[in-house]
């Protein structure tokens, strides 16, 4: 079973994502309240995938991604940014930070589960 780290500062959104991934997708999920906690959990848990918001307290999703991708033990982990900001400039900043994908909020459950499954399949290759 794949392990997914979810970093989201809005409790309702975080709980919804965790529910979708755990109950509907069957994934093991760990959750972080901010970017700093996401980095700590990434190093401790070594998840198979990280889903992170961009705008969070203590450390942005971009900064968290850069730190995670800078470490040999975690640089292979795919990072997907979940954000309401879909402007090209934001997408480019996410890719420049080391992100692998960008998923816009709001998203549908099926869309999230398909994206996660596709990325996990690709990462195994």
Secondary structure, 3 states (H helix, E strand, C coil): CCEEEEECCCHHHHHHHHHHHHHHCCCEEEEECCHHHHHHHHHHHCCCEEEEECCCCCCCHHHHHHHHHHCCCCCCCEEEEEECCCCHHHHHHHHHCCCCEEEECCCCHHHHHHHHHHHHHHHHC
